[in-house]
Amino acid sequence: MKNNLKEIREKNNLTQEALANLVFVSRQTIISIEKEYYVPTTPLALKLAQILKIKVEELFILEKTDWK
């Protein structure tokens, strides 16, 4: 699953630490999501989208190769 978290976070002038604090996770969790090492839970994905004021579909992209 691809994501635009880093680009959108930076457009909102948020550091990884600041975003992590807003959604109550560690900075390492934000780093892992941005590097696509970790796929967030649905509640976390929704929180991120809400904080960044975008649709979750704009933040996370499900590619056909992800369908198994």
TALIN-V614040 format. One record per residue. N is the residue number from 0. RES is the residue in three letters. OMEGA is omega in whole degrees, -180 to 180 (none if undefined). NEAR is the number of other C-alpha atoms within 12 Angstrom. Layout:
N RES OMEGA NEAR
N RES OMEGA NEAR
//
This chain:
0 MET 178 22
1 LYS 176 23
2 ASN 178 30
3 ASN -172 28
4 LEU -177 39
5 LYS -178 26
6 GLU -179 19
7 ILE 178 26
8 ARG -179 29
9 GLU 177 17
10 LYS 179 13
11 ASN 179 17
12 ASN 178 14
13 LEU 172 21
14 THR 176 20
15 GLN -180 29
16 GLU -179 20
17 ALA 179 22
18 LEU 178 33
19 ALA 179 27
20 ASN -179 19
21 LEU -179 22
22 VAL 174 24
23 PHE 173 19
24 VAL 178 24
25 SER 175 17
26 ARG 180 20
27 GLN 177 19
28 THR 178 27
29 ILE 178 34
30 ILE -178 24
31 SER 177 20
32 ILE -179 31
33 GLU -180 29
34 LYS 179 19
35 GLU 173 19
36 TYR -174 15
37 TYR 174 18
38 VAL -176 25
39 PRO 174 29
40 THR 179 15
41 THR 179 13
42 PRO 180 15
43 LEU 178 25
44 ALA 179 30
45 LEU 177 21
46 LYS 180 24
47 LEU 180 39
48 ALA -180 27
49 GLN -180 19
50 ILE -178 25
51 LEU 177 29
52 LYS 176 17
53 ILE 175 20
54 LYS -180 19
55 VAL 179 26
56 GLU 177 21
57 GLU -177 21
58 LEU -178 31
59 PHE -177 29
60 ILE 177 20
61 LEU -179 17
62 GLU 180 12
63 LYS -180 9
64 THR 178 9
65 ASP -178 10
66 TRP -180 8
67 LYS none 6
//
